[in-house]
């Protein structure tokens, strides 16, 4: 008896679009007081040969201090001191990449960033651009990087930005302030040594710590919130409250703020920030305002969006006797104000997280102008 032939079916199932992003995390991290001195042992197996240097990008505040003498410099390694007075720029990244390629016959064995968010973001961006063609501004956006970055290490010397753990490197470009958000941005190795944050000026300590606090408030109150983000955000928020409202000894404060920064950065991996960050980007692009203080300048006026968070912010500010500058937007021209608003509204994922999918119906250029004029 002849059996009925059934139509051939493919064993391969049709691929369905991924519902969830497969984010990278920092694969290796060392934590502890004095762990900075393990850097040489960590870098040694990553050295390709004596002609492929390790490039250290170091905040120039350390240039005449003891830290450079502790760097494990070998062969033709290069230490480059960089000012963190201004936000990192795409043209700065391009300049560093050109210099490194001209100075050395081989690509570096690795890039080590030592400093705050500016230096960490520069290290991430330079490591990407050494392995990818073109200019850095061409990669501002989401998932535009085609080739893996070279090996890169992050060592924060101030706590709060979360740059040590994030998959973005935020840069001022010719037309916008936006991160290179990619799976290749995340550091391959991070060293968390709380003692490296000794000596940070009080105002800077507060502004950068508030960056972490605002991360938490925006993430925990956003429409993108999920259990992953919530678990990290709640822990970071608790640590911020201990640091800025508690009565910790200096050592405990350094340790807890360093971990708050880590958890705060992780809280937005599967979520997003919100109104303060979106508007802070506009401030930074037009006025060059540093990220931490920019967030504070905006956040103080966002009681309509984050009432409890803003109330607690003012309590922290009073506790530490912090005075924010005033009237920094008062002398802006109409063109500058329009640019500031446009840059801010261009941060669409941040607005969607803050106000939902219909965010365009809930915010206007006039509303943003009113807030900016209060700053």
N, C-alpha and C positions, 0 to 999 in steps of 0.2 A: 504494500500500500504506500502510495506516495504521500509523504508528509507535506503539509501546507507550509510554504515558505513565508516567513514573516519579514517585513521590511527591516533592513539593517539599521541598527541604532548605534550611535556613537557612544562609546564608553565615557567620553569627556563631557562633563557637564558645562553648560554655558556659564561663563563667569558672571557673577553678579557684582555690582559696584560695592566696594567696601563701605560698611556702615560706620565703622569706627576707625579713627586714625591710629596708626601703629607708631607711636612716638618713641624716639630714642631717649635713654636716660644716661647720665654720666656712668660709665662702666666701672670706674675705679675712683675711690675717694679715701683719703687719709685724714683722720681727725685727731687733734690733740695738741696740747701746749708743747711747743718745741718740735712739732713734726716737720717744720720747714727744713730742718737739717737732714731729713731723709731724701731731699730732692735729688742729690747726686746719685744715690743708689737707684732711684726710680728712673732717672734719665739714661743711666749707663746702658741698659739693654736696648734702648731705642736709638742709640747712635749708630748710624749706618757705616760711617768711616770717619777718619780724621779730617776729611775735606768737606764733610756735610755738617755744618755747625748747628749748635743750639742757639737760637736768637731769643734773648731776654728783652721783653718790652716792659720797662719799669717806670712807675710814676716818679717824676723828677724830684718829688718831695724827699725821696730816699737817697738822692745822689751823694750827699755829704754825710750820710749816716752809716751805721754799721751794716745794714742789710746787704749792700753790694759785696762786701767782703765775705759774706756767707754763701754767695752764689757759687755753685760747682762749675766754674768756668774751666774748660779744657780746650786744647788744640786752638782752632780759630773761631771759637764761640764769640758772639758779639752781644754786648749789653748796650741797649738803646734807651736813654732816658727821655721820657715824653711828658709834657705838661698836660695835666688834667683840668686846666682852667676853662677849657672850652669843650663842648660836646664833640665826640668823634665824628669825623666827616668822611664821606666817600673818597674825596680827593686826597685826604691824608692817608687812607688805606692804599690807594693807588701809588702814592709817592713812596711809601714804605716798601711796597712790593717791587717797584722799579729799582730802588736802592739795593735791596737784598739780592735781586737777580743780577744786578751789575757787579756787586761786590764779591759774589761767590760763584764759583764754577758749577757747584752742585746745589740742588735745592736743600734747604735746611733739614736736619734730622727732626727738628721740632721747634715749635714756638711756645714760649712761656710768658704768660701775661701776669704781671704782679702789680696790683693796685685796686682801685675801685671799679665801678661799672665801666668807666671810660676805657681804662687799660684792658679790662677783660673783654670788652666788645671789640677793641682794636685787635687783640690777639686772635679772637675767633675769626674776624673778617680777613686779616692778613693770611691766616692759615688756609682759608678757603680760596682766596684770590691767587695764592702761589700755585694752585693746582687747576685754576680755571681761567679761561681766556677773557679778555675784555676788561671793562671797568667795573668797579664795585657797584655803581649806581644801577647798572643793568640787572643786578641780582636782588635789588630791594623789592621785597614782595614775598610770596609764599611758594616754596618748593620750586625755585628757579635754578638751583645749583645742580649742575650735571655730574660733577666729579667729586669724590671725597676730598675733604681738607687734609693737609698734612697733619701729623701728630701735634696736638696742642694741649697745653696744661694751663689751668687757671688757679691763681693763688690770690684770694681776696685779702685786702688789707683794711677794708672798712666793710661793715655789714649792713645789708638792707636791700640792695638792688635785685638780688636773685640772679644776677648775670652769670654767676658761677654754675648755675644748674639749668639755665634756660636754653631753648633751641633757637634763639634769635640773637642777632647783634644789631642794635639800633644805631643807625647812622643818619647824619644830616647830609642829604644829597642836594643836587642842584635845583631840584623841583619839589622835594618833600623830605620829611623826616619819617623814616620807615625802616624796619628791620630786614635783615637777610634771614628769613625764617626758613630753616631747612633741617633735614635729618643729619646733615653734615656739620651743622654749626656747633652742636653740643661738644663740650670739652671731652677729651679722652681720659683725662686725669684731673682731679681737683685735690688741692691740699688746703685743709681748713685748720689754721693755727690761730687760736684766739689772741695770742700774744702779739701778733702782727698788727692788731688794731689798737694797741696802746699808743696814746698820744694824739688820737684824732681830735681835732678841735670840736668844742661842744656843739656849735651850730651845725657843723657838717655832720656830726654824729646824729643829731636830731633829724635833720632833713633826710638823710639816707635811711635812717630807721623808719621814718614816716613813709618812705617809699614802700617799704615792706608792709607797714600797717595798712596803707591805702590799697595795696595789692589784695590784701585779705578782705577788706570791706567791699571792694568792687567785685571780687570773685564770689564771695558768699551771698551777695545781694543780686547777682546777675542771673539772666535767663538761661545761661549755659551751665548752671550749677549741676553737679552730679556728685555721687558719693566719693569718687576719687578726689575731685577738687576740694570737696567739703572737708574731708578728713585732714588734708594738709593745711587748708586755710584756717580751720578752727584751731589747730595746734599752733600755727604761726601767730594767730591773733592772741591766744592765751599767753604765749611767750612775750609778745609785744607789751601786753598789759603788765606782765611781771617786770619787764625792763623799765618801762616808762612811768608806771604808777606804783610799783612796788618799792621795796627797800633792800635792794640787793647790794652785796659788796662788789667792787669793780670787776673782780675776776669772774664772778657769777654772771654779771651783766654782760661782759664780753662774750662769754660762752653761749648764753641764752639768745643774745641778739644774732650771733652767727648762725645758730640753728633756726631762728625765726626766719632769717633771710633764705636759708635753704628750703624750708617748708613753704614760705611765701612764694618763692620761684616755682616750686612744684605745683602749687595750688592753681596756677594759671596754665599748666601744660595741657590740661583737658578742659580749660575754661577760658576766660579772657578777663582783661581789666575793663574799665568803664569810662565814665564821664571825665574824671579828673585827669586820667592819662591822655585821653583824646584831646582835651583842651590844653594840657601841658605841652603836647607836641606842637601846637600852634604857637605857644609862647616861645618855645625853644627855637623854632624855625625862624621867627621874625626878630626876636630880641636876644637870642642866644642864651636864654635862661637855662641854668643847669637843671637836670631832670628832677632831682630830689626837692629842691626849693620850689621848682615850678609846680610840682604836684601839690605841695603845701599851699602855695598861693591860690591855686584853683579850689582845692578841697575845702578850704575854710568857708567858701560861699556856696557849698552844694547841699545845704540843709534840706532843700526840696527833694533831693534824690537819695541822700544817705543821712537821715536825721539823727539817728543814734550814733553813727560813726563820726559825724561832724561834732556832735556834742562832746564825745570822748576825746577827739582831737584837740579841742579847745582846752579841755581839762589837762591834757598832757603838755600843751604849750604853756599854760600857766604854771604848771608844776616845775617846769625847767626854765622858766623865765625867758622864753624865746620871743623875740620881736620880729615879725615879718616886715619886709619893706612894703611901702605903700605907694599908690599912684604910679605904678610903673607903666600902665597902659594909657595914662591920661594924655600923653603928648603924641600918640600915634596918629598918623595921617589916615584918611579914609581908605587909601589903597593898602596900607599896612594892616589895618583892621580887617579888611576884606580878605587879604591873604591869610591872616591868622585864622579866621573863621573857616576858610576853604580847606586849609591844611587839617584843621580839627575835624571837619565833617568828612574828610577823606578817609578817616579811620573807621570804616564801616563796621568791621567785626566788633569793635569796642562799643559802638553805639547800639548795635543789635543786642549785645550782651546786657547792656545797661537798661535798654528800654523795650526790647523785644523786636520782632520782625517788622512791626509797623512804626519803627522809631522815627521815620521821616515825618510822620504825622504828629509826633509829640515834641519835636524840637525844631527851632527855626533859627535863622541867622540873627534875627533880632534878639532872641533869648540869649544866644551866645555873646552877642555884643554887650548886652546888659551885664552879664557876669564878668566879662573881660574889663569893663569900665569900673567895676568895683575893686579890681586888683591894683 
